[in-house]
Amino acid sequence: MEYTLYQLLWFFLVYSFLGWLMETAAAAAKKGKLLNRGFLNAPFSPVYGEAAVLFAVFLPELKSAPFFLFVGGMLLATALELVTGALLERIFGQKWWDYSQEPWNFNGHICLKYSLVWGVLALFCLFLGNPLLVTLTNWIPQSVGRIIAVAVLILLAADFAGSGAALLQLNGSLKEPSEVSRRWRAVSNALDNAVTRYIQRRMARAYPSLDKERLKRERYKEKVRAQVFAQGCGFYKLTWIFVIAALLGDLFETVFCRFSMGEWQSRSSLLYGPFSIVWGFGAVILTVLLYRYRDRRDGFLFLFGTVLGGAYEYGCSVLSELMFGTVFWDYSHIPFNLGGRINLLYCFFWGIATVVWIKVLYPRLSNLIERLPMKPGKILTWLLVVLMVLNMAVSALAFGRYVERSMDVPAQNSVARFLDGHYPDERIERVYPSAKFVD
């Protein structure tokens, strides 16, 4: 990683402040008066700081290719904006920004115009902003800088808690005191003061579309909805989709390697069972983002899947390198590759897989999943969650210990000795034959 955690922390704080300044200035120019458009009372907009950290972690190696740096920044920050907007809407029942009137928007959470702005901001951060901030932070004694940064983070956390609780009260999300737990009652009473009322008034001024009665009606409709297991695209449905896609993806890659390389080779991401978590999470992301557009033409789905799949695969490659110092695939020998992490041909495969998944496989699997009885379905789902989490945890620990052994790091505790005894190098290399160490 090009930057230290200390530097990333300062990137988050500084860019959060600069993002707040930019949004406040834009709102003032549009409405003719100053409004704090941030969720927090403090002059910080965390989504900009989070985007800057993502740029600094995932994109430095693309500085030699500014176009791909622009595209990577655009995709990373757009995904962050989409997830943030969807979570806020899910929690508070209200869009905090709405691009529905903008061309090329996605559910009002993101749009092409602001995605292009994110790409420009990525170029600014990597070429100008980050070098300048590194120089400035080096002037501050690191012990002093850590104290300042941690103190600001603590204040921001307190601000976030207060703003969230106040907004929940404003939206009527908290029930009457007789109906909530003592913990929520204590939080509500502690925050029901002048600060809370100030936050509520500020939220109402900045976001006049907050509608208490509409939110209550929507929640009532959700309660009276017919009870069908894994209905819609919620937690239970996505858990099953993850497991099934991880299994199918692993089987597909195994067969593909048999015909392309002439040998059977493990393509699993986990030590137990034929599961590829890259395919599993990929299917979940495609489902969440694209199923509502299942009636669009195949060309639209293919293009979206090609871009999204390439960005996702690139991110997985960078993440595995940061975590374990290894890469699990290398496309350097294939034409039109980007750093060996992705290539144009396999990006097209992602596009084809997207069309097949959205148009053919997902509707059939969804119907089968929804046929499960409610109670057994929930029990099976949570059993799958526990087993998969344990499988992923053991696999990560075992592979991490394998990396340590390659660097001649001795076992220093009982866990390391257990991993050495049960998961020797031969077993790890049999499960992960394509893993390669990098500097």
VEXKEDO-812618 format. One record per residue: x, y, z of N, C-alpha, C in turn; residue in one letter. Coordinates in steps of 0.2 Angstrom, whole numbers, plus 2048, in hexadecimal, padded with zeros to 3 digits. Atoms other than C-alpha are relative to their C-alpha. Layout:
BEGIN
XYZXYZXYZA;...
END
This chain:
BEGIN
8047FA800800800800804806800M;7FC7FA8018078117FB800805806E;8007FC7FA80181A80A7FF7FD807Y;8018037F980181781D7F9801802T;8067FF7FD7F28158277FF807803L;8017FA7FD7F68258307FF8057FAY;8027FC8057F682E81F7F97FF7FDQ;8078018027E682681A7FB803805L;8047FD7FB7DE82C82A8008087FFL;8007F98017E383E8267FD8017F9W;8047FF8067DD83C8147F8800801F;8078007FE7CC83781B7FD806803F;8027FA7FD7CB8468268008067FBL;8007FA8047D185381A7FB8007FAV;8058008057C784D80B7F9800802Y;8068007FD7B884B8167FE808801S;8017F97FF7BA85E81A7FF8037F9F;8007FD8077BD8638087FA7FE7FCL;8068028037AE8598027FA804803G;8057FC7FD7A386280F8008077FDW;7FF7F98037AA8738097FD8007F9L;8027FF8077A686F7F77F87FF7FFM;8088018007948687FA7FD806803E;8037FA7FD7908778068008067FBT;7FF7FA8057978847F87FB7FE7FBA;80480180578D87B7EB7F8801802A;8077FF7FD77D87B7F67FE807801A;8017F97FF77F88D7FA7FF8047F9A;8017FD8067818927E87FA7FE7FDA;8068028037728887E37FA803804K;8067FE7FC76688E7F1801807803K;7FF7F97FE76E89F7F5801801807G;7FF8007F977189B8078047FA802K;7FC8067FD77D8918127FC7FB803L;8038067FC7778808178057FA801L;7FC8067FF78087281F7FD7FA7FDN;80380580377D8648138027F9802R;7FD8067FD78685781D7FC7FC805G;8048047FB77F849827802802807F;7FD7FE7FA78B84F8357FF807802L;8007F97FE78A85F83F8078037FEN;7F97FD80179D86183D8018017F9A;7FF7FF8087A486782C8047FA7FDP;7FD8068037A88568267FA7FC7FCF;8048058047A084B8188047FA7FES;7FC8068007A783A81B8007FC7F9P;7FF8048067A383380A8068027FBV;7FA7FD8047B083E8028077FD803Y;7FA8037FD7BD83880E8017F97FFG;8008078027B882680B8027FF7F9E;7FE8018077BA8287F98078017FFA;7F97FE8007CB8307FB8047FA802A;7FC8067FE7D18218058007FA7FBV;8018058057CA8157F88058017FAL;7FB7FF8057D481E7EB8077FF802F;7F98017FE7E481E7F58027F9801A;7FE8077FF7E380B7F98007FC7F9V;8018058067DD8047E88038037F9F;7FE7FD8077E38107DA8078037FFL;7F97FD8017F58167DD8037FD7FAP;7FD8038067FB8097D07FE8027F9E;8037FE8067F08117C38038077FEL;7FE7F98027F98227C38048007FAK;7FD80080680381D7B47FB7FF7FAS;8068018057F281A7AB7FB805802A;8057FB7FD7E882A7AF7F97FE7FDP;8078028027D98247A47FD7FB805F;8038067FC7D78147AE800803807F;8017FD7F97DA81E7BE7FA804801L;8067FD8007CC8297B97FA7FB801F;8058058007C181A7B67FF7FD806V;8008047FA7C68117C57FD805806G;8027FC7FB7C38207D07F8802800G;8077FF8017B28237C87FC7FA803M;8038067FE7AD8117CB8007FF808L;8008017F97B38107DD7FC805804L;8047FB7FC7AB8207E37F98007FEA;80780180179B81D7DA7FD7FA804T;8028067FC79A80C7E27FF802807A;8007FE7F979D8147F37FA805801L;8067FB8007908227EF7F97FC800E;8068048017838157EA7FF7FC807L;8018047FA78680A7FA7FE805805V;8017FB7FB7868198057F9803800T;8067FE8017768207FE7FA7FB801G;8058057FF76D80F7FE7FF7FF808A;8008027F977280C8107FC806804L;8037FA7FD76C81E8167F97FF7FFL;80880180175B81B80D7FD7FA804E;8028067FC75A80A8157FF801807R;8007FF7F975D8108267FB805802I;8047FA7FE7548218267FA8007FCF;80680080474781D8188008067FCG;8017F980474C82D80E8078007FCQ;7FA7FF804758831800803806802K;7FC7FA7FE76683D8058028047FAW;7FF7FC8077698427F37FC7FC7FBW;80480480575F83E7E48018037F9D;7FE7FF80776583E7D27FB7FE7FBY;8058038047558387CB7FF8047FAS;8017FB8067548487C08068007FBQ;7F98008047668457B97FF7FB7FBE;7FF80680576983B7A98047FB803P;7FC8067FE77082A7AB8017FF808W;8008017F976C8287BD7FE7F9802N;8028077FE76A8187C77FD801807F;8048007FB75C8187D3800807804N;8007FA7FD75F82A7D7806801805G;7FA7FF7FB76F8267E28068027FCH;7FA7FE80477C8287D47FE8027F9I;8017FE80777D8307C38078017FCC;7FA8008047898317B5804807801L;7FD7F980078D8447B7804800807K;7FC8007FA7938427C98057FA801Y;7FB80580079C8327C68068027FCS;7FA7FD8047A783B7B9803805805L;7FD7FC7FB7AA8487C78047FC805V;7FC8047FC7B083A7D28067FE7FDW;7FA8018037BC8357C5805805800G;7FC7FA8007C38467C4803801807V;7FD7FF7F97C58477D78057FA801L;7FB8057FF7CE8367D68078027FDA;7FA7FD8037DB83E7CA803806805L;7FE7FB7FB7DC84D7D68047FD806F;7FD8027FA7DF8437E58077FC7FFC;7FA8048017EC8377DE8068047FEL;7FB7FC8037F68447D4802807804F;7FF7FA7FD7F48547DF7FF800807L;8028007F97EB8527EF8047FC805G;7FD8057FB7F38437F7808802801N;7F97FE7FF8058487F4801807804P;8007FA7FC8018597FB7FF7FF808L;8028027F97F985280B8067FC803L;7FB8047FD80784680D806805803V;7FB7FB7FE81385580D7FE803807T;8027FD7FB80985E8197FF7FC807L;8008047FA8068508258077FE803T;7FA8017FE81884D826803805804N;7FE7FA7FC81B85E82D7FD800807W;8038017F981085983C8037FA804I;7FD8067FD81984E8497FA7FB801P;80580680181083D8477FD7FF807Q;8048017F980C83B85A7FB805801S;8057FB80080384C8597FB7FF7FBV;8058018057FB8488497FB7FA802G;8048067FE7F48378507FB803805R;8047FD7FB7ED84085F7FA8047FDI;8057FC8037E484D8547FB7FC7FCI;8058038047DD8418487FB7FB803A;8048047FC7D78358557FA804803V;8057FB7FD7CE84385E7FB8027FCA;8057FE8057C684984F7FB7FA7FEV;8048068017C083784B7FB7FF805L;8058017FB7B883585C7FB805800I;8057FB8017AF84685A7FB7FE7FBL;8048028067A98408497FB7FA802L;8048057FE7A38308517FA802804A;8057FD7FC79983985E7FB8047FCA;8047FC8047928458527FC7FB7FBD;80480580478C8368477FB7FD804F;8058037FC78482E8557FA804802A;8057FB7FF77B83E85A7FB8017FBG;8047FE8067758428497FC7FA7FES;80480680276F8308457FA7FF805G;8058017FB76582F8557FB8067FFA;8047FA80175E8418527FB7FF7FAA;80380180675983C8417FB7FB800L;8058057FF75182C8467FA802803L;8067FD7FC7468368527FC8047FBQ;8037FB8057428438447FC7FC7FCL;80480480473C8358397FB7FB803N;8058057FC73282C8468027F9800G;7FE80780073D81D8458007FC806S;8018027FA73D81B8577F97FF803L;8078017FE72D81485F7FF804806K;8017FD7F972581A86F8047FD805E;7FC8037FB72F81887E7FE7FA803P;8028067FE72480A8848017FA7FCS;7FF8058057288008758077FF7FEE;7F980180273B8028748047FD806V;7FC8037FB7487F987E803806805S;7FD7FB7FC75080288D8068047FDR;7FA7FD8037608058837FE8067FCR;8027FA80475780F8767FD806803W;8037FB7FC74D818883805805803R;7FB7FD7FD75D81D88B8048057FBA;7FD7FC80576582387B7FB8067FEV;8057FA80275582D876800805805S;8017FB7FB754835887807804800N;7F97FC80076783A8878008057FAA;7FF7FC8067668418767FA8057FFL;8067FC80175584A878801807803D;7FE7FA7FD75C85B87B8018057FBN;7FF7FB80576186B8738047FE7FAA;7FC80280676E8638687FC7FC7FBV;8048048047628568627FB8047FCT;8057FC80475586385D8038047FBR;7FC7FC80576286D8558017FC7FAY;7FF80580676785E84A7FA7FF7FCI;80680180375585B8467FE8067FBQ;8027FA80475286D8408058017FAR;7FB7FF80676286D8367FE7FB7FAR;80280580575D85D82D7FA8027FDM;8067FE80374C86382A8018067FBA;7FE7FB8057538738228047FE7FAR;7FC80280576086A8187FD7FB7FBA;80380580475585C8127F8800802Y;8077FF7FF7438628127FB7FA7FDP;80480580373D8528098007FA805S;8028057FA73E84881A7F9800802L;80880180072C84281B7FF7FB806D;8028057FA72783A82C7FA7FC7FEK;8068048027168358268017FB7FBE;7FF80580671C82D8168047FA802R;7FC8067FE72982381F7FC7FB804L;8048047FC71C81D82B7FC7FB7FCK;80480480471181781D8047FB7FCR;7FB80580372080E8148017FB805E;7FF8057FB7248058247FA7FC801R;8068047FF7128008267FF7FB7FAY;8008048057127F98158047FA800K;7FB8057FF7217EF8187FE7FB805E;8028057FA7197E78287FA7FC7FDK;8068048027097E281F8027FC7F9V;7FF8038067127DB8108007F8801R;8018077FF70F7C880D8077FD801A;7FA8037FE71C7BD8158027FA7FCQ;7FD8048057267B48088087FF802V;7F98007FE7377AD80D8058037FAF;7FB7FD8057457B78057FD8047FBA;8047FC8057397C27FC8048067FEQ;7FC7FA8027417D07F28077FF7FFG;7F88018017547D37F2803802807C;7FE7FE7F97577D38058067FB802G;7FA8047FD7647CA8117FF7F97FEF;80080880175D7B880F8017FF7F9Y;7FF80180775C7B97FC8078007FEK;7F97FF80276D7C07FA8057FB803L;7FB8067FD7757B38068007FA7FCT;80180680476E7A57FC8038017F9W;7FD7FE8067737AE7EC8087FF800I;7F98007FF7857B07F38037F9800F;7FD80780078779D7F77FF7FD7FAV;80180380677F7977E78058027FBI;7FC7FD8057897A37DC8087FE801A;7FA8027FE79979F7E68027F87FDA;80080780279678C7E28017FF7F9L;80080180779278E7D08068037FDL;7FA7FD8037A079A7CD8067FC800G;7FA8047FF7AD78E7D47FF7FA7FBD;8018058047A67807CA8018027F9L;7FF7FE8077A678A7BA8088017FFF;7F97FF8017B87907BD8047F9800E;7FC8068007BE77E7C17FF7FC7F9T;8018038077B67777B08048047FBV;7FD7FC8057BD7867A78087FF800F;7F98018007CF7837AD8027F97FDC;7FF8078027CD7707A98018017F8R;8007FF8087CA7757968058057FEF;7FB7FB8037D67847958077FE802S;7FA8027FE7E477D79F8027F9800M;7FF8088017E276A79D8017FD807G;8008037F97E17677B07FB802804E;8057FE7FB7D57677BE804803806W;7FC7FB7FB7DA7757CA7FB803805Q;8047FD7FB7D277B7DA7FF8087FES;8017F98017CA78C7D77FC803806R;8047FE7FA7C278E7E9804805803S;7FE7FB7FB7C479D7F48017FE807S;8018027F97C17938038037F9801L;7FC8077FF7CA78380B7FA7FB800L;8058057FF7B977A80E7FA8027FBY;8067FF8057AD7787FF8028047FAG;7FE7FC8067AE77E7ED7FC8067FFP;8047FA8007A97907F08058057FDF;7FC7FB8027B079F7E77FD807802S;8037FA7FD7AC7AF7F18008057FBI;8007FB8067B17BA7E27FA8007FCV;8068018047A37B37D87F9801805W;8067FF7FC7977B37E77FE807801G;8027F97FF7997C57EB7FF8047FAF;8027FD8067997C97D97F98007FEG;8078018017887C27D77FC804804A;8037FC7FC7827CB7E68008077FEV;7FF7F98037887DC7DF7FC8017FAI;8037FF8067817D97CE7F87FF801L;8078007FF7707D47D57FD806803T;8027FA7FC76F7E37E17FF8067FBV;8007FA8057737EF7D37FC7FF7FAL;80280080776C7E87C37F97FC800L;80680480175D7DD7C77FA8047FEY;8057FC8027517EB7C68008037F9R;8007FF8077577EE7B58007FA7FBY;8008078047547DC7AF7FC8017FAR;8048008067487E27A28048057FBD;7FC7FC8057557ED7998037FC7FBR;7FD80480575E7E778A8067FD802R;7FA8037FF76C7DB78A806804800D;7FA7FB8017787E8784801804806G;7FF7FC7FA7757F37938037FC806F;7FD8057FB7787E479F8077FE7FFL;7F98038017877DE796805806801F;7FC7FA7FF78F7F0796801801807L;8007FE7F978B7F37A88047FA803F;7FD8067FD7917E17AD8088007FEG;7F98008027A17E37A3804805804T;7FD7FB7FC7A67F37AC8007FE807V;8018027F97A07EE7BD8047FA802L;7FC8067FF7A87DD7BC807801800G;7F87FF8007B97E37B7802804806G;7FE7FC7FA7B97F07C58007FC806A;8018047FA7B37E37D18067FB800Y;7FA8058007C17D67CC806804801E;7FA7FC7FF7CE7E47CC801801808Y;8007FE7F97C97E97DE8027FA804G;7FF8067FC7C97D77E48087FE7FFC;7F98018007DB7D57DD804804804S;7FD7FC7FB7E17E47E67FF7FE807V;8018027F97D97DF7F68047FA802L;7FD8067FE7E07CE7F6808801800S;7F97FF7FF7F27D57F3801804806E;7FF7FC7FA7EF7E28018007FB806L;8018047FA7E97D580D8067FA801M;7FC8068007F57C68098068007FCF;7FA8008048027CC7FE8017FB7FAG;8008058067FD7C07F07FA8037FBT;8057FF8057F37C17E07FD7F87FEV;8038078027E77B27DB7FF7FF7F9F;8008008087E77B67C88048057FDW;7FB7FC8047F37BE7BC7FE8007F9D;8028008077ED7C37AB8058047FCY;7FA7FC8037FE7CC7A68017FD7F9S;7FF8038077FF7BF7977FA8017FBH;8067FF8057EE7C47908008077FEI;8017F98037EC7D37847FB804804P;8047FB7FE7E47E378A7FE7FE808F;8018017F97E77DF79D802807803N;7FE7FA7FB7E87EC7AB8047FE806L;7FC8027FA7F67E87B78007F9801G;8018077FF7F37D67B47FA7FE804G;8058017FC7E47D87BF7F97FE7FCR;8068018047D67D97B28028007F8I;7FF7FF8077D57D779F7FA8017FCN;8067FE8037C97DC7927FC7FA7FEL;8048068027C47CA78D7FC7FE806L;8048027FA7BF7C579F7FB805802Y;8057FB7FF7B67D67A17FA7FE7FCC;8058028057AC7D07927FC7FA803F;8038067FD7A97C079B7FB802806F;8047FD7FB7A27CA7AA7FA8037FDW;8067FD8037967D379E7FB7FA7FEG;8048068027907C27977FD7FD806I;8038037F978E7BB7A97FB804803A;8057FC7FD7847CA7AE7F97FF7FCT;8068028047777C77A07FD7FA801V;8028067FF7767B57A37FD800807V;8028007F97747B87B67FA803801W;8067FB7FF7677C67B57FA7FD7FCI;80580280475D7BF7A77FE7F8801K;80180780075E7AC7AA8007FD807V;7FF8047FA7657A57BA7FD803806L;8037FD7F97607B27C87F87FF800Y;8078017FF74D7B17C47FE7F9802P;8018077FE74D79E7C58027FF807R;7FD8027F975879D7D57FB804805L;8047FC7FB74D7AB7DD7FA7FD802S;8078047FF73D7A17DA8017FA805N;7FF8067FC7457917E2802802807L;7FE7FE7F974C79B7F17F9802804I;8067FD7FC73B7A37F57FB7FA801E;8048057FE7337927F58017FC807R;7FE8037FA73C78D8057FB803805L;8047FE7FB73178D814803806805P;7FD7FA7FD73379D81F8057FE806M;7FC8027FA73979582F8077FC7FFK;7FA8038027457888288048047FCP;7FC7FC80474B79481B804805804G;7FC7FC7FC7517A08288057FD804K;7FB8047FD7597938328067FE7FCI;7FB80280576278C8238058067FEL;7FD7FA80276779E81E806801805T;7FC7FE7FB76F7A282F8067FA801W;7FB80680077879082F8058017FAL;7FC7FE80577F79581E805805802L;7FC7FA7FF7857A68248067FE805V;7FB8027FB78E79E8338057FC7FDV;7FB8058037967908298058047FBL;7FC7FC80479C79C81C805805803M;7FB7FB7FC7A37A98288067FC803V;7FB8047FD7AC79B8318057FE7FBL;7FC8038057B37948218048067FDN;7FC7FB8027B97A581B805802805M;7FB7FE7FA7C17A982C8067FB800A;7FB8058007CA79982C8058007FAV;7FD8008067CF79A81A805806800S;7FC7FA7FF7D67AC81D8067FF805A;7FB8017FB7DF7A782C8067FB7FEL;7FB8058037E77988248048037FBA;7FC7FD8057EC7A1815805805802F;7FC7FB7FD7F37AF81F8067FD804G;7FA8047FD7FE7A38298047FD7FBR;7FC80380580479B8198048067FDY;7FC7FB80380A7AC813805802806V;7FB7FF7FB8137AE8248057FB800E;7FB80680081B79D8228058017FAR;7FB7FE8068227A3811805805801S;7FC7FB7FE82A7B181A8047FE806M;7FC8037FA8327A58277FE803807D;8027FD7FA8277AD8357FE7FA804V;8028057FC8267A08437F9800803P;8068007FC81679B84C801802807A;7FF7FD7F98147A685B7FB7FF805Q;8068017FB8047A08637FD7FA7FEN;8048078017F87918647FC8007F9S;8038008067EE7978558047FF7FAV;7FB8018067FD7988498027F9800A;7FE80780080278784F7FB7FB7FER;8068048027F178084C8008007F8F;8007FF8087F178783A8067FD7FDL;7FA8048038027808377FF7F9800D;8018078007FD76F83C7FA7FE7FBG;8068038047EC76E8338008037F9H;8007FD8077EF7798248078017FDY;7F97FF80280177681E8008037F9P;7FF7FC80680877E80E7FD7FB7FAD;80380580680376E8037F98017FFE;8078008017F17708077FE8077FER;8017F98027F17838058018017F8I;7FF8008077F97817F47FC7FC7FBE;8058048047ED7747EE7FA8037FFR;8077FC8017DE77F7F28018067FCV;7FE7FA8047E778F7EB8067FF7FCY;7FA8018047F27897DD8028067FCP;7FE7FA8047F279A7D4802806804S;7FE7FA7FC7F77A57E38078017FFA;7F97FE8018077AF7E0802805805K;7FD7FB7FC8117B97EC8028067FCF;7FE7FA8048147CB7E7804804805V;7FC7FC7FB8207D87EF7FB805803D;
END
